[in-house]
Amino acid sequence: MKKSLKATLLLLCFAIIPLCASAYNGEMINFEMKNSKIYPGTARKITVYVPKEYDGVKPACLLVKLDKGEKLLADHIDALTAEGSMPVTIGVIVRPGQIRNEAGKVVRYNRSNEFDRMDGRFASFLETEVLPAVSSQKASDGRQVKLSDRATDRAINGNSSGGICAFNVAWQRPDLFSRVYASCGTFVSFRGGDQYPALIRKCEPRQIRVFLQDNDKDTWNPLFGSWFEYNELMLSALQFAGYDVRHSWDEGGHSSKNAHRMFGDVMRWLWKGWPELPQKGKSQSKTLASMLVEGEEWRCIGENIAEGAMLHPRSEQEVILQSGKLKEFVKADGSRAKAKGKVALSNPYEALYPGGAHIAKRVEGSNWVWSYVNTPSGKLDYGQQFYFLYADAGQILYDASGYLYVASKVGIQVCDQNGRVRTILSLPGGEVTTIAFAGNNLFAVSGGKLYVRKLLRSGTHNGAPKSERQG
């Protein structure tokens, strides 16, 4: 009887497998990714859910889920598509990478290195490696997987380290993803995630919609702080910066149980108003309000800018674009004229304060800019590490108010007279390599493209600005 019962149970267990697979209306495709250029040596499983509503002709919307959750993803895509709360969407589950030796033993777990980092590396990994690999897949009936490349058609979700990763991907690349569900996000001192609340307050709001979920006892390792407290700080910062954000604080510890329970309702909210992009909010930052012209955004006025090209100020109407030996005068309308003869170029890594009281100097590879007092004899004295930055300094310059602008990997960091980053101007290309003012127009090169934006600030110095004292 016992053997017979055991055999029956085993048969029932095996019988469940095809029933679970056929419970989805669509089809699961699994493949392994190896030989990553961004994360060398890693291998990972990728799962693609192709719903039955997808016709294989029109590119589908995309929902990326980090770590795992095949059934959760498929069930909700099916249900929400059927009720009209979500467009036809292909789900993609991306697991973190691992490196194994020849014996198959894991010698490096790459999850925190991939998910907890605050740079754009994982977003680039999705863009250049994962999604192209997904788009090479076909369903069993021959339907080619085709994904929309519009940000409004893309959402991303993750829990714990996957939560901060989901937010970070959209924050770094709002041109790729516009809808974020981050639960139990590790916005703590793992790899700089605790800086996010400050950065969000200082940066222009991105055009993304965010749902935060966490549990009131979410602290599995007190060494790094309280997960819940940092999620509360994230909410406060996002609200200050004008984001379309909602949240749910629930009872419990570090668990995805509550996040999964409300998954459907969160998706309904994230996809509301589709196919329109989530609205860009208005920050409460007084510094941004004193700088930005309402309705004025960055305009691309040149492409294929050579690597290492530098911008230099020239007049209130134009700047100099230097690419090797070629020098061009560039105006805000994008028109260019080749410079002839000798042209005076600025030192991009030094900046004279309006009125000449002191000089700022960049130190290569440092997140500090030094300030020196400019004495009557012309001697530079009393040098100090004065301007603290969130990333290494590149080219630097002052506006007429005595604010220092710094080209960097996180955008254009703008420091007040007392050396503190007040705001960060973000560009579509991410990292900013060179900047220059022409009157009220700020020029910048980012992602190999030349941009310009009209500001309320000017790069034309007319004497010493009013002192902000200690601030």
Buried (B, 14 or more C-beta within 10 A) or exposed (E): EEEEEEEEEEEEEEEEEEEEEEEBBBBBBEEEBEEBEBBEBBBBBBBBBBBBBBEBEEBBBBBBBBBBBBBBBBBBBBBBBEEEBBBBBBBBBBBBBBBEEEEEEEEEEBBBBBBBBBBBBBBBBBBEBBBEBBBEBEBEEEBEBBBBBBBBBBBBBBBBBBBBBBBBBBBBBBBBBBBBBBBBBBBBEBBBBBEBBEBBBBBBBBBBBBBBBBBEBBBEEEEBBBBBBBBBBBBEBBBBBBBBBBBBBBEBBBBBEBBBEBBBEBBBBBBEEBEEBBEBBBBEBEBBEBBBEEEBEBBBBBEEBEEEBBBBBBEEEBBBBBEEEEBBBBBBEEEBEEBEEEEEEBEBBBBBBBBEBBBBBBEEEEBBBBBBBBEEEEEBEEEEEBBEBBBBBBBBBBBBBBBBBBBBBBBBBBBBBEBEBBBBBBBBBBBBBBBBBBBBBBBBBBBBBBBBBBBBBBBBBEEEBEEEEEE
